[in-house]
Amino acid sequence: MKKFWKMGKTVLIGIALVLTFSVEVQAAGTDTINQGVYAREIDLSGKTVTEARAAVEFYVENLKSTEITLEVAGGREVLITAGDLGMTWVNTELPEEAVQLGRKGNIIERYKILENLLHENYIFPIELDFDVATIDTVLAEKCVKYDKKAVNVSLSRNEEGQFEVVEGVEGAILDIEASIDKIYDYLTGDWDHQPCRIPLEITVDEPLGSAEELANVTDLLGGFTTSYRTSGASRSANVENGCHLINGTTLYPGEEFSTYEVVSPFSEANGYYMAGSYLNGKVVDSLGGGICQVSTTLYNAVLKSELEVTERHNHSMIVAYVDPSADAAIAESAGKDFRFVNNLDYPIYIEGFVKDKKITFNIYGKETRNANREVKYESEVLEVINPQTDAIYADASRPLGSIVTESAHTGYKAQLWKIVTEDGVEVSREKINSSSYKMSPRSATVGTATADPNAYNEIMAAIGTGSIDHVKNVIAMLTAPAPAPEE
């Protein structure tokens, strides 16, 4: 009987304590966070939901400026911040949960939580997330530029015309996908919110080729020469510079060659000068003017070697150094490039040189075509479009008497044929391309600025005739010196 009385007394005491605890909790209110509650190292004790949220948001905002060092290829480092990676706070319900801690659940559970808080802090984690697309952008814009591509085993040609093997060099390339995963997993897992270093995933870029493969490069597959003897010093320098940049290229089976990528950028630092080029039906000076003669000469050497052309564009207007449809233009503004693939089973070597104001490209490789097989290319003009009238433009910003003329350009429609013969007998005829060249009339820009209304009316009337020759005659009359007075 005494045993049961003691047990009942204990229960009554426990109930009394719980009831006392319940009254104290109610008296303390339910709108602030209990003592000993933290979000990481942020003390939330006594704070309301709004105050707790502001405290965590302030912490996260400051955390965005934490420096992160990315270790990239070649031992280089890229310094960024956590905010650069699209950092966001995920568990935004934390303030509400903190307020409810010790107030949610049955009375026994709440009692245990508050009792524990008297001896040990309760720490909520601050969960962060990072935007994968933003990480991708950071890697592409700030890290990929430090990639070091492999230098393939290649050939050079000495003064005696003999090929020599140049050993390749390993490269180091950023593995973007693996690096995204590594950054994301670390920052959302083990990161202690302190400045840190993250070594990115770098893969070895092995050089292509070997001396054994390059030993097959022994035969001239095709070559072509054009003349630039009428070009001025600047255009000639551009042709020679472009030729020099391409010379010595080794291309392995399956590799694609981009003329634009090799000869650009068109800048003074890259060896180019201002010279004439086509733009919107007119001849204008631009850096690198004349470079299209380089790509055109290479195009014809590629055709003779029977390599696979993957991109080719004709000029907007006809050029004089090759037949219609035998040209290949490149233009940065128009997105034009001349590209081809080594579709052979062996490497090729591109030789380019200039001599006596002529540019030549030769392509060497292993000849596998039958000796009795011959390839030639024929240009077929389908239509000739001759300019019928002159184009005259009045320019009130130029003084009367000034005139700048441009020559006419005949328009053409043409196509190029590849003709294969064996033992002198034609076995195939294939159309390689079709080209359309704009007609551009002879044009003149005529100055009309004058204080003499009669002279202005006369020059405008002359412009209205549409005849450049008549305009020149009127200008000569208007600007002729007055006759000397008779004595």
C-alpha positions in Angstrom: 0.0 0.0 0.0 2.9 2.4 0.8 4.5 1.6 -2.6 1.4 2.7 -4.5 1.1 5.8 -2.3 4.7 6.8 -3.2 4.1 6.2 -6.9 0.9 8.3 -6.9 2.8 11.0 -5.0 5.5 11.1 -7.7 3.0 11.4 -10.5 1.2 14.2 -8.7 4.5 16.1 -8.3 5.3 15.5 -12.0 1.9 16.8 -13.0 2.3 19.8 -10.8 5.7 20.6 -12.3 4.3 20.3 -15.9 1.3 22.5 -15.0 3.7 25.0 -13.5 5.9 24.9 -16.6 2.8 25.3 -18.8 1.7 28.4 -16.9 5.2 29.9 -17.2 5.4 29.3 -20.9 2.0 30.9 -21.4 3.1 33.8 -19.3 6.3 34.2 -21.4 4.3 34.7 -24.6 4.6 33.0 -28.0 5.9 35.7 -30.3 9.7 35.6 -29.5 12.3 32.9 -29.8 13.4 31.1 -26.6 16.9 31.6 -25.1 19.7 29.4 -26.5 18.3 29.1 -30.1 20.8 29.9 -32.9 20.9 29.9 -36.7 24.5 28.7 -37.1 26.4 31.3 -35.0 23.5 33.8 -35.1 21.9 34.2 -31.6 18.1 34.3 -32.2 17.2 34.5 -28.5 14.4 36.9 -27.8 13.9 37.8 -31.5 10.6 37.9 -33.3 10.1 36.1 -36.6 10.7 39.4 -38.5 13.9 40.2 -36.5 15.2 36.6 -36.9 14.6 36.7 -40.6 16.4 40.0 -41.0 19.3 38.7 -39.0 19.7 35.6 -41.2 19.2 37.6 -44.4 21.9 40.0 -43.3 24.3 37.1 -42.6 23.6 35.5 -46.0 24.0 38.8 -47.8 27.4 39.3 -46.2 28.3 35.7 -46.9 28.0 36.5 -50.6 31.2 38.5 -50.5 33.2 35.6 -49.2 36.1 34.9 -51.5 36.4 31.6 -53.3 39.6 30.8 -55.3 39.1 28.4 -58.2 42.3 26.6 -59.2 42.3 26.3 -63.0 44.6 24.9 -65.8 48.2 25.8 -65.8 48.4 26.5 -62.1 46.4 29.7 -62.6 43.8 31.0 -60.1 40.5 32.7 -60.5 39.2 34.7 -57.6 35.4 35.0 -57.3 32.8 35.4 -54.5 30.1 33.1 -53.3 27.6 35.6 -54.6 29.1 35.2 -58.1 27.8 31.6 -58.1 24.1 32.6 -57.6 24.0 31.8 -53.9 20.5 31.8 -52.2 19.1 31.0 -48.8 16.9 27.8 -49.0 15.3 27.1 -45.6 13.5 30.4 -45.3 11.0 28.8 -42.9 13.8 28.8 -40.2 12.5 31.9 -38.3 9.0 30.4 -37.9 10.4 27.1 -36.8 12.7 28.8 -34.3 9.7 30.6 -32.7 7.8 27.4 -32.5 10.7 25.5 -30.8 9.5 24.6 -27.3 6.0 25.6 -28.1 4.9 23.0 -30.6 4.0 19.4 -29.7 2.6 17.9 -26.5 3.4 19.4 -23.2 6.0 16.7 -22.3 7.9 17.3 -25.6 7.9 21.0 -25.1 9.1 20.6 -21.5 12.0 18.4 -22.6 13.1 20.9 -25.3 13.1 23.9 -22.9 14.8 21.9 -20.3 17.6 21.0 -22.8 17.9 24.6 -23.8 18.9 25.4 -20.2 22.0 23.2 -20.7 22.7 23.2 -24.4 22.0 25.6 -27.4 19.8 24.5 -30.2 21.4 25.3 -33.6 19.4 25.5 -36.8 21.4 25.0 -40.0 21.4 27.8 -42.7 20.8 25.9 -45.9 22.2 27.4 -49.0 21.8 26.7 -52.7 23.8 27.7 -55.8 22.6 28.2 -59.3 24.1 25.6 -61.7 23.6 27.8 -64.8 25.4 30.7 -63.1 28.3 28.4 -62.1 28.5 27.2 -65.7 28.7 30.9 -66.9 31.4 31.7 -64.5 33.5 28.8 -65.6 32.9 29.6 -69.3 33.7 33.3 -69.0 36.5 33.3 -66.4 38.2 29.9 -66.4 38.1 28.4 -69.9 40.4 31.1 -71.2 43.2 29.5 -69.2 42.9 26.2 -71.0 46.0 25.1 -72.8 45.2 23.1 -75.9 47.6 20.4 -76.9 50.1 21.2 -79.6 49.9 18.4 -82.1 52.9 16.6 -83.5 53.5 18.6 -86.7 55.8 19.2 -89.6 58.0 22.0 -90.7 59.9 22.4 -94.0 63.6 23.3 -94.1 65.3 25.4 -96.7 66.2 22.3 -98.7 62.5 21.4 -98.9 62.7 18.4 -96.5 60.1 17.8 -93.9 61.1 17.7 -90.2 59.0 16.5 -87.3 58.1 18.9 -84.5 57.2 17.1 -81.3 53.8 17.8 -79.7 53.0 19.2 -76.3 50.4 18.1 -73.8 47.6 20.4 -73.0 45.2 21.0 -70.0 41.5 21.5 -70.5 38.8 22.4 -68.0 36.1 19.7 -67.6 33.2 22.0 -67.1 30.5 19.5 -66.2 32.7 17.7 -63.6 33.8 21.1 -62.2 30.2 22.3 -61.8 29.4 19.2 -59.8 32.5 19.6 -57.7 31.8 23.2 -56.8 28.1 22.6 -56.1 28.7 19.5 -53.9 31.4 21.2 -51.9 29.5 24.5 -51.3 26.2 22.8 -50.4 27.9 20.1 -48.3 31.3 20.6 -46.6 31.7 24.4 -46.9 32.2 26.2 -43.5 31.3 29.6 -44.9 34.9 30.7 -44.8 37.1 31.8 -47.7 38.2 28.6 -49.5 40.0 27.1 -52.5 38.4 24.7 -54.9 40.7 22.8 -57.4 38.7 22.3 -60.6 38.6 19.2 -62.7 41.3 19.4 -65.4 41.8 16.8 -68.1 44.9 16.2 -70.0 44.6 17.1 -73.7 46.8 14.6 -75.6 48.5 15.8 -78.8 47.6 14.1 -82.0 50.0 12.4 -84.3 53.3 10.7 -84.4 56.5 10.7 -86.4 55.3 7.5 -88.0 52.0 9.0 -89.2 53.7 12.1 -90.6 56.2 10.0 -92.5 53.4 9.5 -95.0 53.4 13.1 -96.0 55.5 12.9 -99.1 53.4 13.9 -102.2 52.1 17.1 -103.6 48.3 16.7 -103.7 47.4 20.0 -105.2 48.6 23.6 -105.5 47.5 27.0 -106.8 48.9 30.4 -107.5 47.4 33.9 -107.9 49.0 37.2 -108.7 48.7 40.5 -106.7 51.1 42.5 -108.9 48.7 45.4 -109.2 48.2 45.7 -105.4 49.6 48.6 -103.4 52.0 48.2 -100.5 49.3 47.8 -97.8 47.2 45.2 -99.7 50.4 43.3 -100.6 51.5 43.3 -97.0 48.1 41.9 -95.9 48.2 39.1 -98.5 51.8 38.2 -97.4 50.8 38.3 -93.7 47.8 36.0 -94.2 49.9 33.5 -96.2 52.5 33.5 -93.5 49.9 32.7 -90.8 48.6 29.7 -92.7 51.9 28.3 -93.8 53.1 25.3 -91.9 49.7 24.0 -90.9 49.5 20.2 -90.2 46.0 18.8 -90.4 45.2 15.3 -89.3 42.4 13.0 -90.7 39.0 14.4 -89.7 40.3 17.8 -88.5 38.6 20.9 -89.9 40.5 24.0 -90.9 39.0 27.5 -90.5 40.7 30.2 -92.5 39.1 32.9 -90.4 40.3 31.5 -87.1 43.9 31.2 -88.4 44.3 34.6 -90.0 42.2 36.7 -87.5 42.1 39.1 -85.7 42.3 41.8 -88.3 44.4 44.3 -86.4 47.6 46.2 -86.6 49.0 44.0 -83.8 48.4 40.9 -85.9 50.3 42.4 -88.9 47.5 44.0 -91.0 47.1 47.4 -92.7 44.3 49.4 -94.1 43.5 48.4 -97.7 40.6 48.2 -100.1 37.8 45.6 -99.6 34.2 45.1 -100.6 31.4 46.4 -98.4 27.8 46.9 -99.5 28.6 47.1 -103.2 31.5 49.6 -102.7 35.2 49.4 -102.2 36.2 50.7 -98.8 39.4 50.7 -96.8 39.5 48.2 -93.9 42.2 46.4 -91.8 43.2 43.3 -93.6 41.9 44.3 -97.0 43.1 41.7 -99.5 42.9 38.8 -97.2 40.2 37.2 -99.4 42.9 36.6 -102.1 44.6 34.4 -99.5 41.5 32.3 -98.8 40.7 32.1 -102.5 44.1 30.8 -103.4 43.9 28.2 -100.6 40.4 27.3 -101.8 41.7 26.3 -105.2 44.6 24.3 -103.8 42.0 22.5 -101.6 39.8 21.7 -104.6 42.8 20.3 -106.5 43.7 18.1 -103.5 40.0 16.9 -103.4 39.6 17.7 -99.7 36.1 18.2 -98.3 34.9 21.9 -98.4 32.5 22.5 -95.5 32.0 26.3 -95.9 32.6 28.6 -98.9 31.1 32.0 -99.9 31.6 34.0 -103.1 32.5 37.7 -102.9 29.7 40.3 -103.2 31.2 41.5 -106.4 33.5 39.9 -109.0 37.3 39.7 -108.3 39.9 39.8 -111.0 42.5 37.2 -109.8 40.4 34.1 -110.4 37.5 33.0 -112.7 33.9 33.5 -111.6 32.9 31.0 -108.9 36.5 30.1 -108.1 36.7 32.5 -105.2 36.3 32.1 -101.5 35.5 35.2 -99.4 36.0 35.6 -95.7 34.4 38.5 -93.8 34.1 39.1 -90.1 31.1 41.4 -90.4 29.1 39.0 -92.6 30.1 35.9 -90.8 31.8 34.4 -93.9 34.6 31.8 -93.5 36.3 29.3 -95.7 36.5 25.9 -94.0 37.5 22.4 -95.1 38.1 19.0 -93.6 40.9 16.6 -94.1 38.8 13.7 -95.4 41.8 11.6 -96.3 43.3 8.7 -94.3 46.6 10.5 -93.8 47.8 13.9 -92.4 48.3 16.8 -94.8 50.7 19.7 -94.7 49.8 23.2 -96.0 52.7 25.2 -97.5 52.2 28.9 -98.3 54.7 31.3 -99.8 54.9 34.5 -101.8 57.4 35.4 -104.5 57.4 38.1 -107.2 54.0 39.4 -105.9 52.4 35.9 -106.4 50.9 33.8 -103.6 51.1 30.0 -103.7 49.5 27.3 -101.6 50.7 23.7 -101.9 49.0 20.8 -100.0 51.2 17.8 -99.3 50.1 14.3 -98.1 50.0 10.7 -99.3 48.8 10.3 -102.9 46.3 7.5 -103.2 44.7 8.5 -106.5 45.4 6.6 -109.6 48.1 8.1 -111.8 45.9 8.1 -114.9 43.2 10.2 -113.1 43.2 14.0 -113.6 41.0 16.6 -112.0 40.3 20.1 -113.4 37.8 22.8 -112.7 35.9 25.0 -115.2 34.0 28.2 -114.5 30.7 28.6 -116.4 29.2 32.1 -116.7 25.4 31.8 -116.8 24.6 35.5 -117.0 26.3 38.9 -117.4 24.6 41.9 -115.9 26.0 45.2 -117.2 25.3 48.5 -115.5 23.1 50.7 -117.6 23.3 54.1 -115.8 25.6 56.1 -113.5 24.7 56.6 -109.9 25.3 60.2 -108.7 25.0 61.4 -105.1 24.9 65.1 -104.0 26.8 65.9 -100.8 26.1 69.3 -99.3 29.0 68.9 -96.8 31.6 69.0 -99.7 32.5 72.1 -101.6 31.2 72.6 -105.1 33.7 71.2 -107.5 34.7 68.2 -105.5 33.9 64.8 -107.0 34.8 61.3 -105.9 34.1 58.5 -108.4 34.0 54.7 -108.2 34.3 52.3 -111.2 31.5 50.2 -112.3 31.3 46.4 -111.5 29.7 44.0 -113.9 27.3 41.5 -112.3 27.6 37.8 -112.9 25.9 34.5 -112.3 28.2 31.6 -112.5 28.9 28.1 -111.4 32.0 25.9 -111.0 32.3 22.4 -112.4 34.6 19.6 -111.3 35.7 17.4 -114.3 37.4 14.1 -113.8 39.2 12.3 -116.6 40.9 8.9 -116.7 43.4 8.3 -119.5 42.1 11.6 -121.1 38.5 10.4 -121.1 35.9 12.3 -119.1 34.3 10.0 -116.4 32.4 12.5 -114.3 31.3 16.2 -114.2 30.0 17.6 -110.9 28.8 21.1 -110.1 30.8 22.4 -107.1 29.1 25.7 -106.4 26.9 28.5 -107.8 27.7 32.1 -107.3 26.0 35.4 -107.8 27.9 38.7 -108.0 26.3 42.1 -107.7 26.3 44.6 -110.4 27.4 48.0 -109.2 27.1 51.1 -111.5 29.8 53.7 -111.9 29.1 56.2 -109.1 30.1 59.6 -108.1 29.7 61.7 -105.0 29.5 65.4 -105.9 30.0 68.4 -103.6 27.3 71.0 -103.8 28.2 73.5 -101.1 28.4 77.0 -102.5 27.2 80.5 -101.7 26.3 81.2 -105.4 22.7 80.1 -106.0 23.2 80.1 -109.8 26.2 77.7 -109.5 24.1 75.5 -107.1 21.2 75.3 -109.5 23.5 74.4 -112.4 25.3 71.6 -110.5 22.0 70.2 -109.3 20.7 70.2 -112.8 23.8 68.4 -114.0 23.3 65.8 -111.3 19.8 65.3 -112.5 20.9 64.2 -115.9 22.4 61.0 -114.4 25.6 61.4 -116.4 28.9 61.6 -114.5 30.7 62.9 -117.6 28.2 65.8 -117.9 28.6 66.6 -114.2 32.4 66.8 -114.7 32.0 69.2 -117.7 29.7 71.5 -115.6 32.2 71.4 -112.7 35.0 72.3 -115.0 33.0 75.2 -116.4 32.0 76.5 -112.9 35.4 76.2 -111.4 37.4 77.6 -114.4 39.3 80.8 -113.6 37.7 84.0 -114.9 39.3 85.3 -118.1 41.8 88.1 -117.7 40.3 91.6 -118.5 41.3 93.1 -121.9 43.8 95.9 -121.9 
